[in-house]
Amino acid sequence: MSYLYNIACCLPDFKMAQRDLATYMSALYSISDKDKDKIRIMYERSGIDYRFSCLPDFDPAAKNKLFTDTTSEPGMSDRMNIYFKEAVPLAKRTAEQSKKNEVVTHLISVSCTGMAAPGLDLLLVKALGLNPTLERTSVNFMGCYALFHALKMADHICKSTSNAKVLIVSVELCTLHFQKTYSSDQVAANLLFGDGASACIVSAEKPVNEKYFCINRFYSEIIEKGENDMTWRLSETGFLMTLSAYIPALIEAGIGAITKKALQQLKVQQNAIEHWAIHPGGRRILDNIQKELKLPQHALKDSYKVLKEVGNLSSATLLFVLNQIINSENYNPIQPVFAAGFGPGLTVETMLMNCQV
Protein backbone atom coordinates (compact mmCIF):
# COMPACT_ATOMS: atom_id res chain seq x y z
CA MET A 1 0.00 0.00 0.00
CA SER A 2 1.25 3.51 -0.77
CA TYR A 3 0.36 7.01 0.36
CA LEU A 4 0.12 10.23 -1.66
CA TYR A 5 0.74 13.52 0.17
CA ASN A 6 2.52 16.90 0.11
CA ILE A 7 0.74 18.04 -3.05
CA ALA A 8 2.12 21.30 -4.44
CA CYS A 9 0.66 23.33 -7.31
CA CYS A 10 2.34 26.30 -9.01
CA LEU A 11 1.52 28.59 -11.91
CA PRO A 12 3.72 30.79 -14.12
CA ASP A 13 3.69 34.58 -13.95
CA PHE A 14 1.34 35.65 -16.72
CA LYS A 15 -2.38 35.46 -15.91
CA MET A 16 -4.78 35.70 -18.85
CA ALA A 17 -8.52 36.37 -18.72
CA GLN A 18 -10.41 34.07 -21.07
CA ARG A 19 -12.35 36.98 -22.57
CA ASP A 20 -9.09 38.76 -23.44
CA LEU A 21 -7.70 35.59 -24.98
CA ALA A 22 -10.79 35.34 -27.19
CA THR A 23 -10.03 38.81 -28.55
CA TYR A 24 -6.34 37.99 -29.01
CA MET A 25 -7.01 34.72 -30.84
CA SER A 26 -9.66 36.25 -33.08
CA ALA A 27 -7.11 38.80 -34.27
CA LEU A 28 -4.43 36.12 -34.65
CA TYR A 29 -6.60 34.00 -36.94
CA SER A 30 -7.42 36.87 -39.36
CA ILE A 31 -11.02 35.72 -39.72
CA SER A 32 -14.36 37.30 -40.59
CA ASP A 33 -16.54 39.09 -38.04
CA LYS A 34 -18.97 36.17 -38.16
CA ASP A 35 -16.21 33.73 -37.24
CA LYS A 36 -14.98 36.11 -34.54
CA ASP A 37 -18.44 35.94 -32.97
CA LYS A 38 -18.21 32.12 -33.03
CA ILE A 39 -14.86 32.28 -31.24
CA ARG A 40 -16.22 34.68 -28.62
CA ILE A 41 -19.21 32.41 -27.91
CA MET A 42 -16.99 29.31 -27.65
CA TYR A 43 -14.72 31.05 -25.14
CA GLU A 44 -17.70 32.31 -23.14
CA ARG A 45 -19.11 28.78 -22.90
CA SER A 46 -15.78 27.12 -22.06
CA GLY A 47 -16.27 27.19 -18.29
CA ILE A 48 -12.86 28.87 -18.02
CA ASP A 49 -12.30 32.31 -16.50
CA TYR A 50 -8.50 32.43 -16.44
CA ARG A 51 -5.42 30.64 -17.70
CA PHE A 52 -1.72 31.13 -17.06
CA SER A 53 1.27 31.21 -19.40
CA CYS A 54 5.05 31.31 -19.24
CA LEU A 55 4.78 33.79 -22.14
CA PRO A 56 3.89 37.49 -21.97
CA ASP A 57 2.81 37.32 -25.62
CA PHE A 58 -0.95 37.23 -25.02
CA ASP A 59 -0.95 40.70 -23.43
CA PRO A 60 -1.27 43.27 -26.25
CA ALA A 61 0.87 45.71 -24.22
CA ALA A 62 3.74 43.24 -23.72
CA LYS A 63 6.73 42.50 -25.90
CA ASN A 64 6.38 39.10 -27.52
CA LYS A 65 8.86 36.38 -26.59
CA LEU A 66 7.75 33.64 -29.01
CA PHE A 67 5.07 34.87 -31.40
CA THR A 68 7.18 37.68 -32.85
CA ASP A 69 6.22 37.18 -36.51
CA THR A 70 2.58 37.81 -37.41
CA THR A 71 2.88 35.95 -40.73
CA SER A 72 4.52 32.65 -39.75
CA GLU A 73 4.58 30.08 -36.95
CA PRO A 74 7.53 29.82 -34.55
CA GLY A 75 9.63 26.72 -35.20
CA MET A 76 10.02 23.71 -32.95
CA SER A 77 13.50 24.76 -31.79
CA ASP A 78 12.24 28.21 -30.72
CA ARG A 79 9.48 26.60 -28.67
CA MET A 80 11.79 24.03 -27.07
CA ASN A 81 14.40 26.65 -26.18
CA ILE A 82 11.78 28.54 -24.19
CA TYR A 83 10.43 25.31 -22.69
CA PHE A 84 13.70 24.45 -20.97
CA LYS A 85 14.32 28.03 -19.87
CA GLU A 86 10.90 28.22 -18.22
CA ALA A 87 9.98 24.64 -17.30
CA VAL A 88 12.91 23.87 -15.00
CA PRO A 89 12.50 26.89 -12.65
CA LEU A 90 8.73 26.30 -12.43
CA ALA A 91 9.20 22.58 -11.81
CA LYS A 92 11.91 23.27 -9.23
CA ARG A 93 9.72 25.73 -7.29
CA THR A 94 6.88 23.20 -7.26
CA ALA A 95 9.11 20.28 -6.29
CA GLU A 96 10.65 22.21 -3.39
CA GLN A 97 7.18 22.92 -1.97
CA SER A 98 6.34 19.22 -2.17
CA LYS A 99 9.66 17.73 -1.08
CA LYS A 100 10.06 19.81 2.10
CA ASN A 101 12.34 17.76 4.38
CA GLU A 102 11.64 14.37 2.83
CA VAL A 103 14.62 12.18 1.91
CA VAL A 104 13.70 11.35 -1.69
CA THR A 105 14.75 7.92 -2.99
CA HIS A 106 13.16 8.11 -6.46
CA LEU A 107 12.25 10.89 -8.91
CA ILE A 108 9.64 10.70 -11.67
CA SER A 109 9.32 13.68 -14.02
CA VAL A 110 6.23 14.10 -16.19
CA SER A 111 5.72 16.31 -19.25
CA CYS A 112 4.26 16.14 -22.74
CA THR A 113 5.08 19.70 -23.83
CA GLY A 114 8.87 19.52 -24.04
CA MET A 115 11.55 16.91 -24.59
CA ALA A 116 15.32 16.72 -24.83
CA ALA A 117 18.24 14.71 -23.49
CA PRO A 118 19.49 15.39 -20.86
CA GLY A 119 15.84 15.67 -19.90
CA LEU A 120 13.73 17.22 -17.19
CA ASP A 121 14.59 14.44 -14.73
CA LEU A 122 18.34 15.08 -14.90
CA LEU A 123 17.90 18.84 -14.84
CA LEU A 124 15.74 18.54 -11.70
CA VAL A 125 18.29 16.34 -9.94
CA LYS A 126 20.82 19.12 -10.44
CA ALA A 127 18.44 22.01 -9.69
CA LEU A 128 17.15 20.41 -6.47
CA GLY A 129 20.55 19.22 -5.31
CA LEU A 130 19.33 15.63 -5.12
CA ASN A 131 21.64 12.68 -4.63
CA PRO A 132 23.00 11.84 -8.11
CA THR A 133 22.65 8.13 -7.31
CA LEU A 134 18.89 8.27 -6.72
CA GLU A 135 16.68 6.29 -9.09
CA ARG A 136 14.83 8.37 -11.65
CA THR A 137 12.61 7.99 -14.69
CA SER A 138 10.45 10.13 -16.95
CA VAL A 139 6.93 9.90 -18.33
CA ASN A 140 7.06 11.78 -21.63
CA PHE A 141 4.54 12.72 -24.32
CA MET A 142 1.61 10.67 -22.98
CA GLY A 143 -0.79 13.59 -22.64
CA CYS A 144 -3.36 14.44 -20.00
CA TYR A 145 -3.41 11.01 -18.33
CA ALA A 146 0.38 10.81 -17.87
CA LEU A 147 0.22 11.58 -14.14
CA PHE A 148 -1.70 8.32 -13.64
CA HIS A 149 1.26 6.42 -15.12
CA ALA A 150 3.67 8.23 -12.80
CA LEU A 151 1.47 7.31 -9.83
CA LYS A 152 1.32 3.68 -11.00
CA MET A 153 5.11 3.52 -11.16
CA ALA A 154 5.42 5.14 -7.75
CA ASP A 155 2.91 2.68 -6.30
CA HIS A 156 4.86 -0.28 -7.72
CA ILE A 157 8.11 1.14 -6.34
CA CYS A 158 6.59 1.56 -2.88
CA LYS A 159 5.25 -2.00 -2.90
CA SER A 160 8.72 -3.37 -3.66
CA THR A 161 10.84 -0.96 -1.58
CA SER A 162 9.77 -0.45 2.03
CA ASN A 163 11.62 2.85 2.55
CA ALA A 164 10.69 4.41 -0.82
CA LYS A 165 9.80 8.08 -1.02
CA VAL A 166 9.01 8.97 -4.63
CA LEU A 167 8.92 12.60 -5.74
CA ILE A 168 6.65 13.09 -8.78
CA VAL A 169 6.96 16.40 -10.65
CA SER A 170 4.75 17.35 -13.60
CA VAL A 171 5.27 20.53 -15.60
CA GLU A 172 3.33 21.49 -18.72
CA LEU A 173 3.83 24.60 -20.86
CA CYS A 174 0.95 24.07 -23.25
CA THR A 175 0.77 27.68 -24.47
CA LEU A 176 4.16 27.25 -26.17
CA HIS A 177 2.34 25.11 -28.73
CA PHE A 178 -0.50 27.46 -29.62
CA GLN A 179 -0.92 27.58 -33.40
CA LYS A 180 -2.19 30.36 -35.65
CA THR A 181 -3.99 27.96 -37.98
CA TYR A 182 -7.76 28.48 -38.00
CA SER A 183 -9.07 24.92 -37.71
CA SER A 184 -11.47 23.23 -35.30
CA ASP A 185 -8.61 21.29 -33.65
CA GLN A 186 -6.40 24.32 -33.08
CA VAL A 187 -9.28 26.54 -31.97
CA ALA A 188 -10.19 23.92 -29.33
CA ALA A 189 -6.57 23.48 -28.17
CA ASN A 190 -5.95 27.22 -27.98
CA LEU A 191 -9.21 27.63 -26.05
CA LEU A 192 -8.59 24.97 -23.38
CA PHE A 193 -4.97 24.68 -22.37
CA GLY A 194 -2.79 26.63 -19.97
CA ASP A 195 0.57 26.27 -18.23
CA GLY A 196 1.28 24.95 -14.75
CA ALA A 197 3.17 22.48 -12.58
CA SER A 198 2.29 20.10 -9.77
CA ALA A 199 4.18 17.69 -7.54
CA CYS A 200 3.61 15.18 -4.76
CA ILE A 201 5.30 12.55 -2.62
CA VAL A 202 4.28 8.89 -2.81
CA SER A 203 5.61 6.84 0.08
CA ALA A 204 5.47 3.29 1.38
CA GLU A 205 5.10 4.76 4.88
CA LYS A 206 1.96 6.48 6.13
CA PRO A 207 2.74 10.15 6.85
CA VAL A 208 2.35 11.23 10.47
CA ASN A 209 1.59 14.95 10.26
CA GLU A 210 0.33 15.47 6.69
CA LYS A 211 -3.04 14.88 5.09
CA TYR A 212 -2.83 11.97 2.67
CA PHE A 213 -4.56 9.72 0.16
CA CYS A 214 -4.16 5.95 0.39
CA ILE A 215 -3.71 4.49 -3.12
CA ASN A 216 -5.68 1.26 -3.65
CA ARG A 217 -5.91 0.29 -7.30
CA PHE A 218 -5.67 1.46 -10.92
CA TYR A 219 -7.74 0.48 -13.95
CA SER A 220 -7.15 1.45 -17.58
CA GLU A 221 -9.09 0.92 -20.79
CA ILE A 222 -8.77 2.03 -24.41
CA ILE A 223 -11.81 3.29 -26.34
CA GLU A 224 -10.66 2.14 -29.78
CA LYS A 225 -13.32 4.13 -31.62
CA GLY A 226 -11.52 7.28 -30.50
CA GLU A 227 -8.06 6.33 -31.77
CA ASN A 228 -7.90 9.29 -34.17
CA ASP A 229 -10.04 11.73 -32.19
CA MET A 230 -7.31 12.84 -29.78
CA THR A 231 -3.70 12.90 -30.98
CA TRP A 232 -0.50 14.78 -30.12
CA ARG A 233 2.15 14.84 -32.84
CA LEU A 234 5.46 16.51 -33.58
CA SER A 235 5.76 18.99 -36.43
CA GLU A 236 8.18 21.61 -37.72
CA THR A 237 6.15 24.26 -35.91
CA GLY A 238 5.70 22.60 -32.53
CA PHE A 239 3.43 19.91 -31.15
CA LEU A 240 0.12 19.62 -33.01
CA MET A 241 -3.06 18.47 -31.31
CA THR A 242 -6.08 16.76 -32.82
CA LEU A 243 -9.08 17.34 -30.58
CA SER A 244 -12.27 16.04 -32.14
CA ALA A 245 -15.70 17.36 -31.21
CA TYR A 246 -16.73 13.71 -30.71
CA ILE A 247 -14.49 13.21 -27.65
CA PRO A 248 -17.09 14.19 -25.01
CA ALA A 249 -19.62 11.80 -26.57
CA LEU A 250 -17.06 8.97 -26.78
CA ILE A 251 -16.11 9.42 -23.13
CA GLU A 252 -19.77 9.63 -22.11
CA ALA A 253 -20.51 6.37 -23.95
CA GLY A 254 -17.64 4.51 -22.29
CA ILE A 255 -17.27 6.02 -18.82
CA GLY A 256 -20.17 4.16 -17.20
CA ALA A 257 -18.89 0.67 -18.01
CA ILE A 258 -15.28 1.62 -17.26
CA THR A 259 -16.23 3.09 -13.87
CA LYS A 260 -18.23 -0.02 -13.02
CA LYS A 261 -15.29 -2.31 -13.89
CA ALA A 262 -12.87 -0.19 -11.86
CA LEU A 263 -15.15 -0.24 -8.80
CA GLN A 264 -15.78 -3.98 -9.11
CA GLN A 265 -12.07 -4.68 -8.56
CA LEU A 266 -12.45 -3.62 -4.94
CA LYS A 267 -16.13 -4.52 -4.62
CA VAL A 268 -16.95 -0.84 -4.06
CA GLN A 269 -20.37 0.58 -4.95
CA GLN A 270 -20.57 3.87 -6.83
CA ASN A 271 -22.70 5.45 -4.10
CA ALA A 272 -19.82 4.85 -1.65
CA ILE A 273 -17.54 7.27 -3.53
CA GLU A 274 -17.39 10.57 -1.64
CA HIS A 275 -14.94 12.47 -3.85
CA TRP A 276 -14.68 12.51 -7.66
CA ALA A 277 -11.34 13.70 -9.06
CA ILE A 278 -12.15 13.87 -12.77
CA HIS A 279 -9.58 15.44 -15.08
CA PRO A 280 -11.20 18.67 -16.36
CA GLY A 281 -10.52 18.02 -20.02
CA GLY A 282 -13.24 20.49 -20.93
CA ARG A 283 -16.64 21.63 -19.77
CA ARG A 284 -18.57 19.27 -22.09
CA ILE A 285 -16.53 16.30 -20.87
CA LEU A 286 -17.39 17.07 -17.24
CA ASP A 287 -21.04 17.74 -18.11
CA ASN A 288 -21.33 14.44 -20.00
CA ILE A 289 -19.64 12.39 -17.26
CA GLN A 290 -21.88 13.89 -14.59
CA LYS A 291 -24.91 13.07 -16.72
CA GLU A 292 -23.84 9.51 -17.62
CA LEU A 293 -22.89 8.54 -14.06
CA LYS A 294 -25.97 10.30 -12.66
CA LEU A 295 -23.84 12.19 -10.17
CA PRO A 296 -25.30 14.87 -7.87
CA GLN A 297 -24.74 18.48 -8.87
CA HIS A 298 -21.89 19.05 -6.41
CA ALA A 299 -19.95 15.84 -7.20
CA LEU A 300 -17.56 17.39 -9.73
CA LYS A 301 -17.25 20.78 -8.05
CA ASP A 302 -13.48 20.44 -7.61
CA SER A 303 -12.94 19.62 -11.29
CA TYR A 304 -15.15 22.50 -12.43
CA LYS A 305 -13.32 24.87 -10.06
CA VAL A 306 -9.89 23.95 -11.43
CA LEU A 307 -11.14 24.29 -15.01
CA LYS A 308 -12.60 27.70 -14.21
CA GLU A 309 -9.50 29.05 -12.48
CA VAL A 310 -6.64 27.66 -14.61
CA GLY A 311 -8.03 25.72 -17.58
CA ASN A 312 -6.67 22.34 -18.68
CA LEU A 313 -3.02 21.90 -17.64
CA SER A 314 -2.61 18.49 -19.30
CA SER A 315 -0.83 16.02 -16.98
CA ALA A 316 -0.36 18.58 -14.18
CA THR A 317 -4.12 19.04 -13.73
CA LEU A 318 -5.00 15.93 -11.70
CA LEU A 319 -2.97 17.04 -8.67
CA PHE A 320 -4.66 20.46 -8.81
CA VAL A 321 -8.02 18.65 -8.43
CA LEU A 322 -6.73 16.34 -5.68
CA ASN A 323 -5.31 19.37 -3.89
CA GLN A 324 -8.80 20.90 -3.79
CA ILE A 325 -10.17 17.68 -2.30
CA ILE A 326 -7.48 17.09 0.33
CA ASN A 327 -7.73 20.70 1.54
CA SER A 328 -11.52 20.71 1.76
CA GLU A 329 -12.89 21.39 5.23
CA ASN A 330 -14.28 17.93 5.95
CA TYR A 331 -11.73 15.74 4.14
CA ASN A 332 -10.95 12.45 5.87
CA PRO A 333 -8.61 9.72 4.53
CA ILE A 334 -11.32 7.11 4.98
CA GLN A 335 -13.52 8.82 2.36
CA PRO A 336 -13.29 6.86 -0.94
CA VAL A 337 -11.95 8.80 -3.94
CA PHE A 338 -12.40 7.93 -7.62
CA ALA A 339 -10.06 9.65 -10.08
CA ALA A 340 -10.20 9.50 -13.87
CA GLY A 341 -8.23 11.02 -16.73
CA PHE A 342 -8.31 10.86 -20.51
CA GLY A 343 -5.78 11.09 -23.30
CA PRO A 344 -4.64 9.88 -26.71
CA GLY A 345 -5.70 6.38 -27.58
CA LEU A 346 -8.51 7.25 -26.67
CA THR A 347 -7.37 6.10 -23.22
CA VAL A 348 -9.26 6.29 -19.94
CA GLU A 349 -7.19 5.91 -16.76
CA THR A 350 -8.78 5.50 -13.33
CA MET A 351 -7.54 5.28 -9.75
CA LEU A 352 -9.27 4.33 -6.50
CA MET A 353 -8.06 5.72 -3.18
CA ASN A 354 -9.06 5.53 0.48
CA CYS A 355 -11.16 2.38 0.04
CA GLN A 356 -11.20 0.21 3.16
CA VAL A 357 -10.24 -3.22 1.82
N, C-alpha and C positions, 0 to 999 in steps of 0.2 A: 504494500500500500504506500502511496506517496501523497505529499501535501504541497499545495500551491499557496504561496503567500508573498508578502512584500511586493505587491503590484505597484508599479510606477508608470505614469503616463505623462508624456511631454509633447509640446507642440512648438513648431518653429515661430519665428518672430512676426511674420506678416499675416495679419488677420484680414479676411476678405468677406464682406457681406455678399450673400447670394444675389441680391438684387443688383449690386454693382457689377458682379461677375457676368450677369446676364447682359448688361449694357456693353461690357468689354468684349465679350464673345461675339455679340451681334455685329460689332464693328469689325472684329477680326475676320469674320466669315465673308464680309462684303456681299451681303444678301439683300433681298428686297424688303420693303417695309412689312409686307405680309408675312414673310418668313421671320422677320425680327419679332413680330407679335407672337408667332408660334414659340420662339425661343423664350420670350418673356413669360408666357403662360407655363411652359415646361418647368422653368426655374421656380416660378411661384408655387407650383404643385409638387415640388421635389421633396418637401418635408425638411429641407435644409435651410437654416438661417445664416450660418457662417461656415467657412472653411479656412484652413491655414496653409501657408506656402513658405518654402525656403527662399522663394523668389520675390523681389519687390515689383516684378514686371506688371502685375495686374492692377496696380495703382497708377492711374493716368498721370499723376504728378511725379512719379518716381522714375529714375533712370533704369532702363531695362538691363538685366544681367544676361538673359538668354535670348529672349525674342527681340533681337535688335534690328532684324531685317523684316520689313512689312511684306515683302514679296516672296520670301522663301522660308522653308522650315530649317531650324537649327539641326545640325548633323548629330549623329550618335555620339561622336567623341566629345562635342561641346556639352551635351547633356551628362555624359558620364564624368567629365571633369568636374562639373558642379556637384554631381552626386557625392563624390568622395570628399570634396571640400566641406560639404554641408552635412552629410549623413553621419560621419564619424563623431563630430562634436555633439550632435543631437543624441546619438546612440549612447555616447559616453555619459552625458548628463543624466539620461534616463537610467542607465545601468547603475550609476553611483547611488541614485535614490533607492534602487531596489536592493543592491548588494549590501549596503550599510556595513555591518561588521562581520558578515558571514564569510567563512573560509570556503571559497568556491573551489569545487573539485572538477567541474565540467562547465564548458561554455557552448551554447548553441546560438548562433546568429541566424536571423531570419530576414530575408528581403527578396522582393521580386522586381524592384525598380532600379537596381544597379548591380553590376557584377564586374569583377576583375580578380586577378591573382597577383600578389597576395590580396586576399579578400577581407571582408568586414570582420571575420572572426580573428584573423591575425592582427589587424589594425586595432581591434578592441583589446586584445591581450596587451599590446604595447601601451595603448592610451590609458588603460585602467591599472597598469602596473601589476598584472596578474602573473602568477608563476608560469614561466614559459614551458614547464613540463605538464601543465594541466591538459586534460583531454578536451578536445574541441571539435565541433563539426558545424556545418552550415546547411540551412534549408533555403535553396535558391529557386526563384522563378516559378513557384508553385501557385502563386496567386493568393486570393483572399483566405483560403482555408489552410495556408501554410503553418499557422501557429498551432493548429491541431497536431500536425506532424511533429513539430518541436516538442509539444507536450507528451506525445506518444513516446518519443525517444527518451525524454527525461524520465517518464514513468518506468520504462524498461530499465534504464540505468539504475534508478532507485531500487528496483526490485532485485537487482543483481549485485548492488554495492551498498552495504548497510550504512556507510558514512557519507553517501553522495549528497552533494548540494550543487544543483545544476542551475546556473544562471542563464535564462533565456532572454535574448534581446532582439526585438523586432523594430526595424526602421524602414519606413516607406516614404519616398519622395515622389508621389504620383504626379504632381503638377509639372515635373520636369518633362513629362511625356505628353503634355497637351499638344494637340495637332490643330493646324489651321483649316484642315480639310472639312468642308461642310457635307457631312454624311451622317446618317442616323447613328452609326456606331460611335463616331468621334463626338457628336453632340452629346450623347449619353455619357461617355467617359468624362468629357470636360465638365459636365453638369454635376457628376457624383463625387469625384475623388478629391481628396486633400492629402496633406502631408502630416506625419506624426510618428511617434515612437512609443513603444511600451516595453516593459520588462517585468520579470518575476523570478522568484526562486522556487524550484521544485526540490523537495528534500525527502529522504527516506525517514527522517525523524519528525515527529509532530512538533511544531513550534510551541514555545511556552508562553510568550507574551504577545504574539501577533495573531490577528484574525487569519483564518485559513480556509481553504477548500480541501476536502479529501477526495482525491481522484479515484473513481471506481472502475470505469470501463469506457472503451471507445467502440464506435461502430461506424463503418464507412460503406457507401454504396455509390455506384456510377449509374446515372440516368443516361443511357446510351443515345436516346433520341436527341439529347442536347449536345452531342459531341462537337458540332460546329457552331453552336449558339453563343458560346463564351470561349474566346481564345486570346492568347497573349503572345505576340510574335515579334521577333527582332526585325528591324528594317534600317535602311540608311539614315532615316530621320527619327530614330528613337524606337521605343517599344510601341507596337500598334495593338489596340484592343478591338476585338469583335464583341459586341454586347447586344445580342438580339432582343427584340421586343417580346419574344416568346418565353424568355427566361422565367419571369414570374409565374406564368401558367405552367411551365414544366415543373418548377419547384412545388407549386401548389398540388399538382397531380401526383407527385411522388412523396411528398413530405409525410403524409399520414401513415403510409405503409412503412416507411423508413423509421419514423418515430416509434411505431408499434414494435418493430423488430428490435430496435435499440433497447426499449424498455423491457422487452421480454427476457433479454439476457440476464437481468437481475430480478426478474419477476416483480417489477415495479409498475403500478398502475399510473396512467397519465394524471389522474386527479390527485396523486400524491406529490407531484412536482410543484414546488413552491416558488421557484425562480426559473425564468426562461431567459437564457443568454443567447439570443439569436443574432447572428452577424447581420448588421443593418446594411445589406447590399443595395438597398433602395426602398423607397416608401411602398411601392407596389408589392415588392417581395414580402415585406413585413405584413402588409394588409392581407395578402393572400394566405400567408401561413396562419395568421390569427383566425381567418375565416375557415380554412380547411381543418384546423385542429380544434375549432370551436372554443377558443380560449376567451376568458373574460377580458373586458376592455383594458384593464390595467396590466395584464400579464406581460406585455412586451414594452412596458413603459421605459425600461432602461435602454433598450435598443433604439426606440424612437428618440429618446433624449440625446443619445450619442450622435445619431444621424442628424438631428436638428442642430447640435452645437458644433460639430466638426466634420460632418459628412462621412463618406466611406474612406477609411484609411488602409484599405486592403488588409494584409495580415496583422497589422498592429491593432485593428479595431476590436477584436475579441476581448483583449485585456481591458480596454476602455469600458466595455459593457460589464465585465466581471468586477471591475473596480467600483462601478455604481452599485452593484449588488452587495459586495462585501462591506461597503461603507454605509449601507442603508441602516436606518435606526434600529430595526428589529432583527437584523441578520443573526442567524445562529448556525453553526456548522453541522447541525443535524437536519437542516432544511434541504431536501433534495433539489439539485440544480440540473437542468437539461440545457446543454449548449449545442448549437449547430452552426455550421458555416458552409459556404458554397464556393465553387471555383471551377476552372476549366476541367472539362471531362464529359459531361457536366457532373461534377463530383459533389456529393453531400457528405460532410464529416460531422459526427456527433460525439458528445462526451457526457457521461453521467458522473455527478459528484455528490458527495454527502449522503449517499444511500446507505442505510443501515443493513448490511448483509453479513 
